[in-house]
Amino acid sequence: MPSRRTVDAADLLDLRDPRVVDDPYPHLARLRSAAPLAWHSDLQVWVATGHAEVAAVLRDRRLGRVFADRRPESDWGTFNWLHADSILDSEPPKHTRLRRLVAGAFGRGHVQRLAPRIQALAVELLGRLPDGPFDAIADYAEPLPVLVIAELLGFPEADRHLLRPWSQAIVRMYEVDRTAEQEAHARAASAEFAAYVEDLATHRAARPGEDLLTDLVQARDGSDRLSTHELVATAVLLLNAGHEASVNGFGNGLHSWLRAQADQAAGTGTSEAGAGPGTGSPQGVRRPQEVDLDEPGAASRLVEEFLRHDSPLHLFERTAKEPAEVAGIRLAPGDKVAALLGAANRDPAVFTEPDRFDPHRDPNPHLAFGAGIHFCLGAPLARLELEISLRTLLERYPRLEVVEAVRRPTFVLRGFERLVVSPLV
């Protein structure tokens, strides 16, 4: 029970309402204005919507990731340890140990060496596109990060088609409206994915390769090393979290930018106003949505706005491990707080005109990758993927328009099922 009653967030934010899932931002804004930290009677958690409050929740060491096993253990055993033995759902000292070992493996240049390969994969995927409209999700944004993560970990090419379905089945468990059938799929996917990775890790132990999975198998800190469960959980987390953030970050951001271009064009009555990079403006004046990707820092600023404006992850939960106080609210051990990252990233106290997509926004202190000790370990890879894939797309198609946009019916992991775009001439 909350230690102090405030606004009931459930009255302003019903996560089962299709209107909220389709466009949560007006609802989040009303809740943030009413109470940036409020009790949600439906979810039975406190929800933080203000930037300062979300940052405080994420950085407060008294609030941790406390994973609760699902029951019965006989059904959920593998799903449970895939989370309990991962970096994401552990706390110090276990989290410190795991992050040190995994970061050490990551730090051997794996991300940097992938840049040319990401470029080559992006070019290859674009080369397969039909003339005319194409689905930017299914044809480009979705396969690219799966291929990148698979290559990073050294998954055999013949098996890479298995990874996305396994991942999607598991992450569906993070939503509030999952069905019994979806839970069954998650259990099956967890067992199959874990068995696959464990078998591959055993193979890498006997026959090392030049990949991250080999380095995870060999990772040591003195006499310490990853257990089998920790190694498998890490590999599964890297695929699930890594590619979900990239797919949804790219799709959401591209949609936001193209819609902003279209609105700009409609406002001026000229098609040139919606032009992408490399196009001119009357009398040499750049229109607000135009971006010159050859300008230093331009691509990076655009990617950060992709992540801020329509964040790929909207809810990240913490649990009070000891008495704590956030934004004047006293929390008892066991109280849960959900940091609503998308709400924080539209807070007008931090971002000027927060609902406007601004490709030149700088600074851009968004919280899309979290904060504190659980800040996303894969953020450098995600940023690299987004920048390279965006540059490559726009080199081939300098101007695009949205033809069809179909949202996934999910709130926590926000993205598109389909985003059909068409080149403009």
Residue, then its C-alpha position, 0 to 999 in steps of 0.5 A: m500500500p502507498s504510504r501517502r495517497t495522491v492522484d490515482a494514476a489509473d484515472l489518467l493512464d489506463l494501459r489497457d486502453p487502445r487509445v493510450v497504447d496508440d498515442p500515450y503522450p497526451h495521457l502521460a502529459r496530463l498525469r505528469s501535470a497532475a502528479p509527476l509521481a503518483w500511485h496507480s491503483d490498477l498496476q499497484v505501483w507508483v508511476a514516475t512521469g517527470h524527468a527529475e522523478v524518473a531520473a531519481v528513481l533510476r539512480d536511487r540505489r535503494l530502489g533495485r531490480v528485484f525479480a520475482d519468480r513466476r509459479p509454478e517453478s516446474d513451468w517457469g523454471t528456465f524463464n525465471w533463471l534467464h531473468a534472475d541470472s541476467i545483468l538486468d534483473s540482478e543487484p549488487p554485488k551480483h550485478t557488479r560482478l556480472r557487469r564487470l565480466v560482460a563489459g570486459a568481453f564487450g571491451r575487446g573491440h567487438v562494437q567498433r569492429l562491427a561498423p563496416r559489417i553493419q554498413a554492408l548488411a544495411v546495403e545488402l538489405l536495401g538492395r533486396l527492396p522492391d521498386g516503390p513502397f516498402d515496409a521499413i520494419a519488416d524489410y529493413a529495421e527488423p532484420l538488420p539488428v538481429l543480423v548484427i547481434a547474431e554476428l556479434l555473438g557468433f550465431p550460425e547464419a543458418d539458425r538466425h531466423l530462429l532468434r526474432p520469434w524467440s525474442q518476441a515471445i519472451v518480451r511479450m511477458y513484459e506487457v500488462d495484457r498478455t494472454a495464457e497463450q502468449e505465456a505458453h509461447a514465452r515458456a517454450a521460447s525460453a526453454e528452446f533459446a536457452a538450450y540453443v545458446e548453452d549448446l553453442a557455448t559448449h561448442r565455443a568452449a571446445r572451438p573458440g571463435e572471434d566473437l563475443l560468445t567466445d569471449l563470454v565463455q572465456a571471460r575471467d576476473g581472477s578466478d571468477r567467471l560466468s556460470t553456465h546460467e549467467l552466460v546463457a542469460t547474458a546472451v539471451l538478454l543481449l539479443n532481446a534487449g539489443h535488437e528490440a531497442s534498435v528496431n523500435g528506436f529506428g521505426n518510431g524515430l523514422h515515423s516521427w521525422l517523416r510525419a514532421q516533414a509532412d506536417q512542415a510541407a502541409g504548413t508551407g504548401t510546398s513539397e520541398a518543405g518535407a525534403g530530406p537531407g541534401t535538398g535545398s530551401p528557398q534562398g538557402v534557408r534550411r527548413p526546420q526538418e532538413v538535416d545535412l548528415d555531412e555536417p559534424g554531429a548532425a547524424s548523432r543529434l538526429v539519432e538522439e531525437f529518434l530515441r527521445h521523441d518516441s522512446p522504444l521502452h516506456l516502462f522500467e520497474r524498480t522495487a524499494k529494497e529499504p525505506a526510501e523517499v522519492a519526490g516527497i513520497r515515502l516508500a516502504p521495502g517492497d513498494k514498486v515504482a515504474a519509471l515511465l521513460g517516454a513521459a520523462n522524455r517529453d517533460p517540458a521542464v527539460f525539453t523545449e516544445p517537447d512534442r515537436f520533433d527537432p532533428h537539431r535538438d542539442p542538448n538532448p538529455h533523454l533517458a531512453f537508455g535508462a540511468g544509474i547502474h542499469f544504464c543500457l550496456g548495449a547503448p553504444l552498439a544501438r547508437l552505432e546501428l541507428e546512425i549507420s542504418l539511417r545514413t545508408l537508408l537516406e543515401r539511397y532514398p533522400r526523400l520518403e513519405v509514410v504510406e501506412a503505419v500500424r502500431r504494435p498493440t503494446f505499451v512497454l515496448r513501443g513500436f510498429e508492426r508495419l511502417v510502409v514508406s514510399p520514395l519521393v522523386 
